[in-house]
Amino acid sequence: MKSQVGFDISGLQTPCYVVDEARLIKNLEILRAVSKDAGCRILLAQKAFSMYYFYPLIGRYLHGTAASGLFEARLGFEAMGKENHVFSPAYREEEFGEIARICDHIVFNSFSQWERFERKARESGASLGIRINPECSTQSHAIYDPCAPASRLGVVRANFPKRLPDGIEGLHFHTLCEQNADALVKTLGAVEERFGDFLHGLKWVNFGGGHHITRADYDTELLINTVRAFRERYGAEVYLEPGEAVALDAGYLVTTVADIVKNDMEIAVLDASAACHMPDVIEMPYRPGLAGAGRPGEKAYTYRLGGPTCLAGDIVGDYSFEKPLKAGDRLVFLDMAHYTMVKTNTFNGMALPSIYAVGADRRPKLVRRFGYEDFKTRLS
């Protein structure tokens, strides 16, 4: 049973994620070309994609990893072993010693955090920075907007000292979410307007993530020119931390129809859960693509697709199909590599989806299967 995604899904244990190496490489080649042309360094933001099975491959194209805390930092250190950057809104005393030992760039969210950990940080030999908040919102998703009013992320200009403390070598900002280069240009203008007097003499500036570089309509030329111009003005190394762009359109979630019920409309109950296995569908919210399906009413048969949990809102969305669905049919959700595996949960005792990789032979290879012990050991 060769599906529309180009490999046989009939033998897969569902629900499962399948990551396509060829698509991943396509993204990585784009990122490497941008890095070379812009003269910047690109890191994998592990918060979006942490499938370390592919870290040796990713490490051949990117400069390292970016972490949000100790566990991601350890993963980047152990599984990729290249540059290892970390930012956290607040570091924990009992963890910071290890963070300082394994990270070569450490970014603080406040000057009080800097003062608390300055000695250990400086003794580690890591390059140290402060996250800034340019107070420039360019998106409509408030939950993902670090520049929203009363944001805890980054230091605003009003709370900056007259000069940076000795030992601070870089600044970091992260404001974007699935956006094009024009949003970066606007944000960078705000950064220079508010923090321009601190930019000269820095060793590096990290432009954060949210750059949708591998999307078909992304303006890579504008990004490259923007980074080049910034480097020429200030002489600082520039870092980018895309996560989603690394794995964009590189993965799938394969699910099986478990039952069909009717209540005002046809409803297909799947063995995959929006709440447990693709939580951004509910958090963002958004309607994921589905291979071979259309929008409601576009094709002959329309169904609401929902998960197997007790949560009434465990709904993926409404889709239409050429033929009626039946129990046992397999459905393939698209663009499911990023912000899925890193956010899964076992609410209701749901099993975590198995993870497969597809290589050059186009045969899915089982990378990891989860079971009862994975659920039990999270509890006590």
C-alpha positions, 0 to 999 in steps of 0.5 A: 500500500504505497501512499501519496507520501511516497512510501508504504504505510501499510506495515506501520504501527499507528499512531506514528510519526514518520520523518523523511530524510530526503525532505529534511536534507532539502531543508538543511541544504537551504539553510546551509546555503543561507548561512554561507551567503549571509555569513551567519551561523545557524543552530537547530532550535531543539524546542521545535525538533529534537529527533536526535536520531538525525543529529549526526546528519543535521550536524553536517549542515548546521553549526550546533544546537540551541537549548531552553534548559538543562535537558535540551542542552545535554541532548545537544552536547551528547548527540550533536557535539557542536556549538551548544547555546542555551537560554532560559527565562530563569536558571535553577541553582542546582542545574547551572553548574552542569549548564555552564560545563556543557554550554559554550554560549549562555544567555540570561533573561535578566540582569538579576539572573546575570548577577546571581550566576555571573561567577560560575558563568564566567569561570566556565569560559562560555560566551555570555549574553543578555536577551533583549525585548525590542517591544515590537510585535509583528504577529497575531498569535499572542501566546507566541508573542514575546513582545506582548504587553507584560512579557516576561521574556527579555529586558526592555530598554527602560530596564537596561543599565547605561553600559553592559556589565563586563563579561557580556559579549552578546545580545539575543532577541527572539520575537518571530513565529513562522514569519518571513524576512520582512518581519525580521527587518521590522524587528531589527529596526526596533532593536537598533532604535532601542539598543543601537548604542549597545551593538558596537563592540559585541562579539555576537548577536543572536536573531532568535528563531521563527524564521520560516526560511525553508518555506517556498515563499520565504524571501531568502535574498532579503534575509541574506542582505539584512544579515550582511548589512548588520554584520558590516555595520557592527562587526558582530557574528550573527546567529539564527535559531530556526527550529521549525524551518529545519523540519518543515514539511519533513514529517507525517503522522499516520493514524488509523480510523477506529470508528465512525459515529454520527451526531449531526454529521459523520465523525471519524474517531482516530487512534491519534489524538490532537490533544496528546499527539499534535497539541499545537492543533489546539494551542495555536490553533490550526487545521493540519494538512491531510493527504488526499483530503479537502476542505469541508464540502469540497469532496463528496464525503465530509467528516469531523476527525477526532481523537480517542481521549475523553476530552470533548475538544480533542478534535483535529478538524473537518475534512472531505474525502472522495470515498466514505471512510471506514474503520481500518482506513489509514490517514496521513497528516502532513508537516508533523515533524516539528512541535509534535514529538517534543510536545506529546503527552500521555493524558488518558493513558494514551500511548506515545506514537512510534517514530519511524525514519524514511531513508533513500530506500523509501522503506520506513525504519522503526526508530523508537516504539513506546509502551506502558512503561513509558507512561508508568515511569512518568508517574509515581 
